[in-house]
């Protein structure tokens, strides 16, 4: 938990060590129905678009970054609601 500009936040990072995604394609992966170079028959490419939409609606951020040693990390940061 961190305080950011007067607001406490919680951060969750999901890390993988797969092939990663080139930085110049990070914007693309959040577009609806985008699966980049995925060849599997599962999914329709809405997951990251929905995740980012919900995150923004809650006042947070969802950002990609490079995993040290290879892969992709996604960092979700959300504000913590004040206690009543």
Buried (B, 14 or more C-beta within 10 A) or exposed (E): EEEEEEEEBEEEEEEEEEEBBEEEEBEEBBBEEBBEEEEEEEEEBBEBBEBBBEBEEEEBBBEBBBBEEEBBBBBBBBBEEEEE
